[in-house]
Amino acid sequence: MEFQSETLADEELASITGYQIPSKQIQWLTDNHWEFVLTGARRPIVGRVYARLKLSGVKPSAANVLTETWSLDLASVS
């Protein structure tokens, strides 16, 4: 089972913004009113749940952010 990171991968961010260069990604994110944080290397980081809400046209807020439900599957443990 493969788990997704809580943040978008570099390739995903480039796909959304249309830019590979971090400074261009930052400008696009700012111009389009996306929330992000910067790493020490000045690369933008966007949360996966936030991005899903933005891309679906929902204005992200604390009230509408839901965590994905999961259950412990021990069927394959021997």
PyMOL Python script that loads the backbone (N, CA, C, O; Angstrom):
from pymol import cmd

cmd.read_pdbstr("""\
ATOM      1  N   MET A   1       0.834  -1.171   0.000  1.00  0.00           N
ATOM      2  CA  MET A   1       0.000   0.000   0.000  1.00  0.00           C
ATOM      3  C   MET A   1       0.882   1.238   0.000  1.00  0.00           C
ATOM      4  O   MET A   1       1.805   1.342   0.809  1.00  0.00           O
ATOM      5  N   GLU A   2       0.612   2.169  -0.889  1.00  0.00           N
ATOM      6  CA  GLU A   2       1.416   3.367  -1.004  1.00  0.00           C
ATOM      7  C   GLU A   2       0.675   4.549  -0.391  1.00  0.00           C
ATOM      8  O   GLU A   2      -0.500   4.773  -0.684  1.00  0.00           O
ATOM      9  N   PHE A   3       1.360   5.300   0.456  1.00  0.00           N
ATOM     10  CA  PHE A   3       0.763   6.457   1.096  1.00  0.00           C
ATOM     11  C   PHE A   3       1.192   7.724   0.381  1.00  0.00           C
ATOM     12  O   PHE A   3       2.341   7.847  -0.044  1.00  0.00           O
ATOM     13  N   GLN A   4       0.258   8.675   0.246  1.00  0.00           N
ATOM     14  CA  GLN A   4       0.581   9.964  -0.348  1.00  0.00           C
ATOM     15  C   GLN A   4       1.084  10.891   0.743  1.00  0.00           C
ATOM     16  O   GLN A   4       0.660  10.813   1.896  1.00  0.00           O
ATOM     17  N   SER A   5       1.985  11.757   0.359  1.00  0.00           N
ATOM     18  CA  SER A   5       2.496  12.761   1.277  1.00  0.00           C
ATOM     19  C   SER A   5       1.387  13.749   1.610  1.00  0.00           C
ATOM     20  O   SER A   5       0.439  13.907   0.840  1.00  0.00           O
ATOM     21  N   GLU A   6       1.501  14.400   2.735  1.00  0.00           N
ATOM     22  CA  GLU A   6       0.538  15.432   3.131  1.00  0.00           C
ATOM     23  C   GLU A   6       0.717  16.696   2.307  1.00  0.00           C
ATOM     24  O   GLU A   6      -0.148  17.571   2.321  1.00  0.00           O
ATOM     25  N   THR A   7       1.830  16.804   1.589  1.00  0.00           N
ATOM     26  CA  THR A   7       2.085  17.970   0.747  1.00  0.00           C
ATOM     27  C   THR A   7       2.250  17.541  -0.706  1.00  0.00           C
ATOM     28  O   THR A   7       2.555  16.384  -0.998  1.00  0.00           O
ATOM     29  N   LEU A   8       2.044  18.486  -1.602  1.00  0.00           N
ATOM     30  CA  LEU A   8       2.180  18.189  -3.020  1.00  0.00           C
ATOM     31  C   LEU A   8       3.648  17.946  -3.381  1.00  0.00           C
ATOM     32  O   LEU A   8       4.546  18.596  -2.846  1.00  0.00           O
ATOM     33  N   ALA A   9       3.869  17.018  -4.282  1.00  0.00           N
ATOM     34  CA  ALA A   9       5.215  16.756  -4.810  1.00  0.00           C
ATOM     35  C   ALA A   9       5.603  17.886  -5.759  1.00  0.00           C
ATOM     36  O   ALA A   9       4.742  18.611  -6.258  1.00  0.00           O
ATOM     37  N   ASP A  10       6.888  18.028  -6.001  1.00  0.00           N
ATOM     38  CA  ASP A  10       7.378  19.073  -6.906  1.00  0.00           C
ATOM     39  C   ASP A  10       6.688  19.010  -8.266  1.00  0.00           C
ATOM     40  O   ASP A  10       6.329  20.040  -8.837  1.00  0.00           O
ATOM     41  N   GLU A  11       6.504  17.790  -8.780  1.00  0.00           N
ATOM     42  CA  GLU A  11       5.883  17.621 -10.100  1.00  0.00           C
ATOM     43  C   GLU A  11       4.419  18.076 -10.079  1.00  0.00           C
ATOM     44  O   GLU A  11       3.937  18.671 -11.042  1.00  0.00           O
ATOM     45  N   GLU A  12       3.723  17.796  -8.985  1.00  0.00           N
ATOM     46  CA  GLU A  12       2.324  18.204  -8.876  1.00  0.00           C
ATOM     47  C   GLU A  12       2.200  19.716  -8.815  1.00  0.00           C
ATOM     48  O   GLU A  12       1.315  20.295  -9.444  1.00  0.00           O
ATOM     49  N   LEU A  13       3.073  20.349  -8.067  1.00  0.00           N
ATOM     50  CA  LEU A  13       3.051  21.807  -7.969  1.00  0.00           C
ATOM     51  C   LEU A  13       3.378  22.445  -9.317  1.00  0.00           C
ATOM     52  O   LEU A  13       2.781  23.455  -9.692  1.00  0.00           O
ATOM     53  N   ALA A  14       4.319  21.860 -10.039  1.00  0.00           N
ATOM     54  CA  ALA A  14       4.658  22.364 -11.375  1.00  0.00           C
ATOM     55  C   ALA A  14       3.479  22.185 -12.330  1.00  0.00           C
ATOM     56  O   ALA A  14       3.232  23.038 -13.182  1.00  0.00           O
ATOM     57  N   SER A  15       2.762  21.091 -12.190  1.00  0.00           N
ATOM     58  CA  SER A  15       1.599  20.849 -13.047  1.00  0.00           C
ATOM     59  C   SER A  15       0.496  21.871 -12.792  1.00  0.00           C
ATOM     60  O   SER A  15      -0.145  22.346 -13.729  1.00  0.00           O
ATOM     61  N   ILE A  16       0.279  22.204 -11.533  1.00  0.00           N
ATOM     62  CA  ILE A  16      -0.764  23.174 -11.184  1.00  0.00           C
ATOM     63  C   ILE A  16      -0.377  24.580 -11.621  1.00  0.00           C
ATOM     64  O   ILE A  16      -1.182  25.292 -12.220  1.00  0.00           O
ATOM     65  N   THR A  17       0.853  24.976 -11.321  1.00  0.00           N
ATOM     66  CA  THR A  17       1.264  26.359 -11.600  1.00  0.00           C
ATOM     67  C   THR A  17       1.715  26.565 -13.042  1.00  0.00           C
ATOM     68  O   THR A  17       1.642  27.675 -13.569  1.00  0.00           O
ATOM     69  N   GLY A  18       2.179  25.497 -13.672  1.00  0.00           N
ATOM     70  CA  GLY A  18       2.721  25.626 -15.023  1.00  0.00           C
ATOM     71  C   GLY A  18       4.181  26.049 -15.026  1.00  0.00           C
ATOM     72  O   GLY A  18       4.745  26.339 -16.081  1.00  0.00           O
ATOM     73  N   TYR A  19       4.795  26.086 -13.850  1.00  0.00           N
ATOM     74  CA  TYR A  19       6.182  26.542 -13.734  1.00  0.00           C
ATOM     75  C   TYR A  19       7.025  25.544 -12.954  1.00  0.00           C
ATOM     76  O   TYR A  19       6.552  24.932 -11.997  1.00  0.00           O
ATOM     77  N   GLN A  20       8.280  25.385 -13.369  1.00  0.00           N
ATOM     78  CA  GLN A  20       9.254  24.558 -12.661  1.00  0.00           C
ATOM     79  C   GLN A  20      10.064  25.393 -11.670  1.00  0.00           C
ATOM     80  O   GLN A  20      10.496  24.881 -10.638  1.00  0.00           O
ATOM     81  N   ILE A  21      10.270  26.659 -11.972  1.00  0.00           N
ATOM     82  CA  ILE A  21      11.113  27.534 -11.164  1.00  0.00           C
ATOM     83  C   ILE A  21      10.335  27.990  -9.925  1.00  0.00           C
ATOM     84  O   ILE A  21       9.244  28.546 -10.050  1.00  0.00           O
ATOM     85  N   PRO A  22      10.893  27.757  -8.729  1.00  0.00           N
ATOM     86  CA  PRO A  22      10.174  28.103  -7.505  1.00  0.00           C
ATOM     87  C   PRO A  22       9.694  29.551  -7.428  1.00  0.00           C
ATOM     88  O   PRO A  22       8.584  29.799  -6.957  1.00  0.00           O
ATOM     89  N   SER A  23      10.494  30.501  -7.872  1.00  0.00           N
ATOM     90  CA  SER A  23      10.063  31.905  -7.801  1.00  0.00           C
ATOM     91  C   SER A  23       8.829  32.150  -8.664  1.00  0.00           C
ATOM     92  O   SER A  23       7.964  32.946  -8.299  1.00  0.00           O
ATOM     93  N   LYS A  24       8.744  31.475  -9.796  1.00  0.00           N
ATOM     94  CA  LYS A  24       7.560  31.588 -10.665  1.00  0.00           C
ATOM     95  C   LYS A  24       6.358  30.896 -10.029  1.00  0.00           C
ATOM     96  O   LYS A  24       5.232  31.381 -10.134  1.00  0.00           O
ATOM     97  N   GLN A  25       6.599  29.755  -9.366  1.00  0.00           N
ATOM     98  CA  GLN A  25       5.518  29.062  -8.662  1.00  0.00           C
ATOM     99  C   GLN A  25       4.974  29.945  -7.544  1.00  0.00           C
ATOM    100  O   GLN A  25       3.759  30.038  -7.364  1.00  0.00           O
ATOM    101  N   ILE A  26       5.860  30.594  -6.791  1.00  0.00           N
ATOM    102  CA  ILE A  26       5.452  31.487  -5.710  1.00  0.00           C
ATOM    103  C   ILE A  26       4.600  32.620  -6.259  1.00  0.00           C
ATOM    104  O   ILE A  26       3.572  32.966  -5.676  1.00  0.00           O
ATOM    105  N   GLN A  27       5.017  33.196  -7.371  1.00  0.00           N
ATOM    106  CA  GLN A  27       4.252  34.291  -7.963  1.00  0.00           C
ATOM    107  C   GLN A  27       2.869  33.809  -8.395  1.00  0.00           C
ATOM    108  O   GLN A  27       1.876  34.497  -8.157  1.00  0.00           O
ATOM    109  N   TRP A  28       2.790  32.638  -9.027  1.00  0.00           N
ATOM    110  CA  TRP A  28       1.494  32.095  -9.457  1.00  0.00           C
ATOM    111  C   TRP A  28       0.599  31.833  -8.254  1.00  0.00           C
ATOM    112  O   TRP A  28      -0.574  32.206  -8.261  1.00  0.00           O
ATOM    113  N   LEU A  29       1.141  31.196  -7.227  1.00  0.00           N
ATOM    114  CA  LEU A  29       0.365  30.897  -6.028  1.00  0.00           C
ATOM    115  C   LEU A  29      -0.154  32.175  -5.379  1.00  0.00           C
ATOM    116  O   LEU A  29      -1.309  32.232  -4.955  1.00  0.00           O
ATOM    117  N   THR A  30       0.682  33.189  -5.301  1.00  0.00           N
ATOM    118  CA  THR A  30       0.283  34.475  -4.725  1.00  0.00           C
ATOM    119  C   THR A  30      -0.796  35.129  -5.570  1.00  0.00           C
ATOM    120  O   THR A  30      -1.804  35.593  -5.036  1.00  0.00           O
ATOM    121  N   ASP A  31      -0.598  35.174  -6.878  1.00  0.00           N
ATOM    122  CA  ASP A  31      -1.565  35.802  -7.791  1.00  0.00           C
ATOM    123  C   ASP A  31      -2.922  35.115  -7.764  1.00  0.00           C
ATOM    124  O   ASP A  31      -3.951  35.755  -7.979  1.00  0.00           O
ATOM    125  N   ASN A  32      -2.925  33.809  -7.500  1.00  0.00           N
ATOM    126  CA  ASN A  32      -4.168  33.028  -7.500  1.00  0.00           C
ATOM    127  C   ASN A  32      -4.703  32.752  -6.100  1.00  0.00           C
ATOM    128  O   ASN A  32      -5.583  31.911  -5.915  1.00  0.00           O
ATOM    129  N   HIS A  33      -4.159  33.476  -5.112  1.00  0.00           N
ATOM    130  CA  HIS A  33      -4.657  33.435  -3.727  1.00  0.00           C
ATOM    131  C   HIS A  33      -4.587  32.045  -3.089  1.00  0.00           C
ATOM    132  O   HIS A  33      -5.519  31.622  -2.405  1.00  0.00           O
ATOM    133  N   TRP A  34      -3.489  31.349  -3.316  1.00  0.00           N
ATOM    134  CA  TRP A  34      -3.252  30.046  -2.691  1.00  0.00           C
ATOM    135  C   TRP A  34      -2.401  30.257  -1.455  1.00  0.00           C
ATOM    136  O   TRP A  34      -1.491  31.086  -1.454  1.00  0.00           O
ATOM    137  N   GLU A  35      -2.698  29.503  -0.393  1.00  0.00           N
ATOM    138  CA  GLU A  35      -1.884  29.506   0.815  1.00  0.00           C
ATOM    139  C   GLU A  35      -0.721  28.536   0.620  1.00  0.00           C
ATOM    140  O   GLU A  35      -0.891  27.451   0.062  1.00  0.00           O
ATOM    141  N   PHE A  36       0.452  28.936   1.081  1.00  0.00           N
ATOM    142  CA  PHE A  36       1.627  28.079   0.992  1.00  0.00           C
ATOM    143  C   PHE A  36       2.643  28.530   2.030  1.00  0.00           C
ATOM    144  O   PHE A  36       2.541  29.627   2.579  1.00  0.00           O
ATOM    145  N   VAL A  37       3.604  27.690   2.287  1.00  0.00           N
ATOM    146  CA  VAL A  37       4.738  28.042   3.139  1.00  0.00           C
ATOM    147  C   VAL A  37       6.003  27.822   2.336  1.00  0.00           C
ATOM    148  O   VAL A  37       6.008  27.082   1.352  1.00  0.00           O
ATOM    149  N   LEU A  38       7.070  28.468   2.760  1.00  0.00           N
ATOM    150  CA  LEU A  38       8.342  28.331   2.061  1.00  0.00           C
ATOM    151  C   LEU A  38       9.309  27.499   2.893  1.00  0.00           C
ATOM    152  O   LEU A  38       9.365  27.618   4.117  1.00  0.00           O
ATOM    153  N   THR A  39      10.066  26.660   2.204  1.00  0.00           N
ATOM    154  CA  THR A  39      11.133  25.927   2.872  1.00  0.00           C
ATOM    155  C   THR A  39      12.312  26.872   3.068  1.00  0.00           C
ATOM    156  O   THR A  39      12.294  28.010   2.598  1.00  0.00           O
ATOM    157  N   GLY A  40      13.324  26.394   3.759  1.00  0.00           N
ATOM    158  CA  GLY A  40      14.537  27.188   3.926  1.00  0.00           C
ATOM    159  C   GLY A  40      15.215  27.497   2.601  1.00  0.00           C
ATOM    160  O   GLY A  40      15.952  28.475   2.479  1.00  0.00           O
ATOM    161  N   ALA A  41      14.956  26.650   1.610  1.00  0.00           N
ATOM    162  CA  ALA A  41      15.525  26.847   0.268  1.00  0.00           C
ATOM    163  C   ALA A  41      14.613  27.709  -0.610  1.00  0.00           C
ATOM    164  O   ALA A  41      14.842  27.834  -1.812  1.00  0.00           O
ATOM    165  N   ARG A  42      13.569  28.306   0.002  1.00  0.00           N
ATOM    166  CA  ARG A  42      12.613  29.185  -0.697  1.00  0.00           C
ATOM    167  C   ARG A  42      11.818  28.443  -1.768  1.00  0.00           C
ATOM    168  O   ARG A  42      11.559  28.983  -2.844  1.00  0.00           O
ATOM    169  N   ARG A  43      11.435  27.208  -1.469  1.00  0.00           N
ATOM    170  CA  ARG A  43      10.554  26.426  -2.341  1.00  0.00           C
ATOM    171  C   ARG A  43       9.177  26.419  -1.702  1.00  0.00           C
ATOM    172  O   ARG A  43       9.061  26.225  -0.492  1.00  0.00           O
ATOM    173  N   PRO A  44       8.124  26.628  -2.499  1.00  0.00           N
ATOM    174  CA  PRO A  44       6.774  26.643  -1.920  1.00  0.00           C
ATOM    175  C   PRO A  44       6.285  25.237  -1.589  1.00  0.00           C
ATOM    176  O   PRO A  44       6.542  24.282  -2.323  1.00  0.00           O
ATOM    177  N   ILE A  45       5.577  25.132  -0.472  1.00  0.00           N
ATOM    178  CA  ILE A  45       4.974  23.880  -0.032  1.00  0.00           C
ATOM    179  C   ILE A  45       3.474  24.107   0.098  1.00  0.00           C
ATOM    180  O   ILE A  45       3.034  25.045   0.763  1.00  0.00           O
ATOM    181  N   VAL A  46       2.684  23.231  -0.549  1.00  0.00           N
ATOM    182  CA  VAL A  46       1.221  23.331  -0.520  1.00  0.00           C
ATOM    183  C   VAL A  46       0.670  22.022   0.038  1.00  0.00           C
ATOM    184  O   VAL A  46       1.077  20.939  -0.383  1.00  0.00           O
ATOM    185  N   GLY A  47      -0.248  22.127   0.975  1.00  0.00           N
ATOM    186  CA  GLY A  47      -0.878  20.946   1.552  1.00  0.00           C
ATOM    187  C   GLY A  47      -1.794  20.254   0.555  1.00  0.00           C
ATOM    188  O   GLY A  47      -2.476  20.904  -0.238  1.00  0.00           O
ATOM    189  N   ARG A  48      -1.801  18.927   0.606  1.00  0.00           N
ATOM    190  CA  ARG A  48      -2.596  18.131  -0.337  1.00  0.00           C
ATOM    191  C   ARG A  48      -4.099  18.358  -0.175  1.00  0.00           C
ATOM    192  O   ARG A  48      -4.802  18.530  -1.171  1.00  0.00           O
ATOM    193  N   VAL A  49      -4.605  18.361   1.063  1.00  0.00           N
ATOM    194  CA  VAL A  49      -6.045  18.563   1.274  1.00  0.00           C
ATOM    195  C   VAL A  49      -6.445  19.964   0.815  1.00  0.00           C
ATOM    196  O   VAL A  49      -7.484  20.145   0.181  1.00  0.00           O
ATOM    197  N   TYR A  50      -5.611  20.948   1.142  1.00  0.00           N
ATOM    198  CA  TYR A  50      -5.874  22.328   0.710  1.00  0.00           C
ATOM    199  C   TYR A  50      -5.958  22.403  -0.817  1.00  0.00           C
ATOM    200  O   TYR A  50      -6.877  23.016  -1.360  1.00  0.00           O
ATOM    201  N   ALA A  51      -5.008  21.785  -1.500  1.00  0.00           N
ATOM    202  CA  ALA A  51      -4.991  21.808  -2.965  1.00  0.00           C
ATOM    203  C   ALA A  51      -6.241  21.142  -3.536  1.00  0.00           C
ATOM    204  O   ALA A  51      -6.814  21.637  -4.505  1.00  0.00           O
ATOM    205  N   ARG A  52      -6.667  20.027  -2.947  1.00  0.00           N
ATOM    206  CA  ARG A  52      -7.886  19.348  -3.427  1.00  0.00           C
ATOM    207  C   ARG A  52      -9.099  20.252  -3.304  1.00  0.00           C
ATOM    208  O   ARG A  52      -9.931  20.312  -4.209  1.00  0.00           O
ATOM    209  N   LEU A  53      -9.200  20.956  -2.184  1.00  0.00           N
ATOM    210  CA  LEU A  53     -10.331  21.869  -2.003  1.00  0.00           C
ATOM    211  C   LEU A  53     -10.271  23.020  -3.004  1.00  0.00           C
ATOM    212  O   LEU A  53     -11.279  23.347  -3.630  1.00  0.00           O
ATOM    213  N   LYS A  54      -9.106  23.635  -3.158  1.00  0.00           N
ATOM    214  CA  LYS A  54      -8.957  24.749  -4.104  1.00  0.00           C
ATOM    215  C   LYS A  54      -9.304  24.311  -5.529  1.00  0.00           C
ATOM    216  O   LYS A  54     -10.011  25.019  -6.246  1.00  0.00           O
ATOM    217  N   LEU A  55      -8.811  23.161  -5.925  1.00  0.00           N
ATOM    218  CA  LEU A  55      -9.039  22.694  -7.291  1.00  0.00           C
ATOM    219  C   LEU A  55     -10.485  22.282  -7.538  1.00  0.00           C
ATOM    220  O   LEU A  55     -10.934  22.244  -8.684  1.00  0.00           O
ATOM    221  N   SER A  56     -11.210  21.975  -6.473  1.00  0.00           N
ATOM    222  CA  SER A  56     -12.623  21.610  -6.637  1.00  0.00           C
ATOM    223  C   SER A  56     -13.542  22.820  -6.521  1.00  0.00           C
ATOM    224  O   SER A  56     -14.761  22.692  -6.638  1.00  0.00           O
ATOM    225  N   GLY A  57     -12.957  23.993  -6.291  1.00  0.00           N
ATOM    226  CA  GLY A  57     -13.761  25.207  -6.223  1.00  0.00           C
ATOM    227  C   GLY A  57     -14.306  25.521  -4.845  1.00  0.00           C
ATOM    228  O   GLY A  57     -15.134  26.419  -4.693  1.00  0.00           O
ATOM    229  N   VAL A  58     -13.849  24.786  -3.837  1.00  0.00           N
ATOM    230  CA  VAL A  58     -14.296  25.018  -2.460  1.00  0.00           C
ATOM    231  C   VAL A  58     -13.305  25.953  -1.785  1.00  0.00           C
ATOM    232  O   VAL A  58     -12.095  25.758  -1.895  1.00  0.00           O
ATOM    233  N   LYS A  59     -13.808  26.967  -1.087  1.00  0.00           N
ATOM    234  CA  LYS A  59     -12.913  27.860  -0.355  1.00  0.00           C
ATOM    235  C   LYS A  59     -12.483  27.150   0.918  1.00  0.00           C
ATOM    236  O   LYS A  59     -13.301  26.952   1.816  1.00  0.00           O
ATOM    237  N   PRO A  60     -11.210  26.762   1.015  1.00  0.00           N
ATOM    238  CA  PRO A  60     -10.740  26.030   2.186  1.00  0.00           C
ATOM    239  C   PRO A  60     -10.891  26.839   3.467  1.00  0.00           C
ATOM    240  O   PRO A  60     -10.564  28.025   3.515  1.00  0.00           O
ATOM    241  N   SER A  61     -11.392  26.174   4.503  1.00  0.00           N
ATOM    242  CA  SER A  61     -11.483  26.773   5.833  1.00  0.00           C
ATOM    243  C   SER A  61     -11.402  25.649   6.856  1.00  0.00           C
ATOM    244  O   SER A  61     -11.498  24.471   6.511  1.00  0.00           O
ATOM    245  N   ALA A  62     -11.228  26.020   8.093  1.00  0.00           N
ATOM    246  CA  ALA A  62     -11.143  25.005   9.148  1.00  0.00           C
ATOM    247  C   ALA A  62     -12.430  24.205   9.245  1.00  0.00           C
ATOM    248  O   ALA A  62     -12.408  23.045   9.657  1.00  0.00           O
ATOM    249  N   ALA A  63     -13.553  24.807   8.871  1.00  0.00           N
ATOM    250  CA  ALA A  63     -14.844  24.129   8.987  1.00  0.00           C
ATOM    251  C   ALA A  63     -15.049  23.043   7.933  1.00  0.00           C
ATOM    252  O   ALA A  63     -15.761  22.072   8.188  1.00  0.00           O
ATOM    253  N   ASN A  64     -14.441  23.187   6.757  1.00  0.00           N
ATOM    254  CA  ASN A  64     -14.704  22.204   5.703  1.00  0.00           C
ATOM    255  C   ASN A  64     -13.527  21.294   5.392  1.00  0.00           C
ATOM    256  O   ASN A  64     -13.589  20.526   4.432  1.00  0.00           O
ATOM    257  N   VAL A  65     -12.465  21.358   6.171  1.00  0.00           N
ATOM    258  CA  VAL A  65     -11.338  20.450   5.974  1.00  0.00           C
ATOM    259  C   VAL A  65     -11.615  19.192   6.773  1.00  0.00           C
ATOM    260  O   VAL A  65     -11.706  19.227   8.000  1.00  0.00           O
ATOM    261  N   LEU A  66     -11.748  18.094   6.071  1.00  0.00           N
ATOM    262  CA  LEU A  66     -12.002  16.803   6.701  1.00  0.00           C
ATOM    263  C   LEU A  66     -10.797  15.915   6.523  1.00  0.00           C
ATOM    264  O   LEU A  66     -10.166  15.914   5.466  1.00  0.00           O
ATOM    265  N   THR A  67     -10.482  15.174   7.534  1.00  0.00           N
ATOM    266  CA  THR A  67      -9.401  14.206   7.379  1.00  0.00           C
ATOM    267  C   THR A  67      -9.962  12.958   6.724  1.00  0.00           C
ATOM    268  O   THR A  67     -11.123  12.601   6.923  1.00  0.00           O
ATOM    269  N   GLU A  68      -9.135  12.312   5.953  1.00  0.00           N
ATOM    270  CA  GLU A  68      -9.561  11.083   5.300  1.00  0.00           C
ATOM    271  C   GLU A  68      -9.720   9.999   6.360  1.00  0.00           C
ATOM    272  O   GLU A  68      -8.885   9.855   7.254  1.00  0.00           O
ATOM    273  N   THR A  69     -10.798   9.249   6.245  1.00  0.00           N
ATOM    274  CA  THR A  69     -11.012   8.172   7.197  1.00  0.00           C
ATOM    275  C   THR A  69     -10.196   6.955   6.757  1.00  0.00           C
ATOM    276  O   THR A  69     -10.000   6.717   5.566  1.00  0.00           O
ATOM    277  N   TRP A  70      -9.735   6.206   7.730  1.00  0.00           N
ATOM    278  CA  TRP A  70      -8.961   5.021   7.438  1.00  0.00           C
ATOM    279  C   TRP A  70      -9.301   3.966   8.483  1.00  0.00           C
ATOM    280  O   TRP A  70      -9.831   4.257   9.555  1.00  0.00           O
ATOM    281  N   SER A  71      -8.988   2.782   8.138  1.00  0.00           N
ATOM    282  CA  SER A  71      -9.173   1.693   9.096  1.00  0.00           C
ATOM    283  C   SER A  71      -7.953   0.793   9.048  1.00  0.00           C
ATOM    284  O   SER A  71      -7.301   0.664   8.011  1.00  0.00           O
ATOM    285  N   LEU A  72      -7.661   0.190  10.147  1.00  0.00           N
ATOM    286  CA  LEU A  72      -6.513  -0.697  10.259  1.00  0.00           C
ATOM    287  C   LEU A  72      -6.871  -2.041   9.642  1.00  0.00           C
ATOM    288  O   LEU A  72      -7.803  -2.709  10.091  1.00  0.00           O
ATOM    289  N   ASP A  73      -6.123  -2.437   8.603  1.00  0.00           N
ATOM    290  CA  ASP A  73      -6.359  -3.693   7.923  1.00  0.00           C
ATOM    291  C   ASP A  73      -5.232  -4.660   8.261  1.00  0.00           C
ATOM    292  O   ASP A  73      -4.116  -4.532   7.757  1.00  0.00           O
ATOM    293  N   LEU A  74      -5.530  -5.606   9.101  1.00  0.00           N
ATOM    294  CA  LEU A  74      -4.526  -6.581   9.526  1.00  0.00           C
ATOM    295  C   LEU A  74      -4.635  -7.899   8.768  1.00  0.00           C
ATOM    296  O   LEU A  74      -4.004  -8.883   9.154  1.00  0.00           O
ATOM    297  N   ALA A  75      -5.415  -7.936   7.709  1.00  0.00           N
ATOM    298  CA  ALA A  75      -5.646  -9.159   6.959  1.00  0.00           C
ATOM    299  C   ALA A  75      -4.361  -9.733   6.372  1.00  0.00           C
ATOM    300  O   ALA A  75      -4.214 -10.952   6.282  1.00  0.00           O
ATOM    301  N   SER A  76      -3.427  -8.864   5.970  1.00  0.00           N
ATOM    302  CA  SER A  76      -2.209  -9.365   5.333  1.00  0.00           C
ATOM    303  C   SER A  76      -1.078  -9.592   6.320  1.00  0.00           C
ATOM    304  O   SER A  76       0.012  -9.996   5.916  1.00  0.00           O
ATOM    305  N   VAL A  77      -1.305  -9.347   7.595  1.00  0.00           N
ATOM    306  CA  VAL A  77      -0.273  -9.557   8.607  1.00  0.00           C
ATOM    307  C   VAL A  77      -0.286 -11.015   9.040  1.00  0.00           C
ATOM    308  O   VAL A  77      -1.337 -11.571   9.361  1.00  0.00           O
ATOM    309  N   SER A  78       0.878 -11.618   9.045  1.00  0.00           N
ATOM    310  CA  SER A  78       0.920 -13.031   9.473  1.00  0.00           C
ATOM    311  C   SER A  78       1.750 -13.217  10.707  1.00  0.00           C
ATOM    312  O   SER A  78       1.888 -14.338  11.195  1.00  0.00           O
TER     313      SER A  78
END
""", "prot")
cmd.dss("prot")
cmd.show_as("cartoon", "prot")
cmd.util.cbc("prot")
cmd.orient("prot")
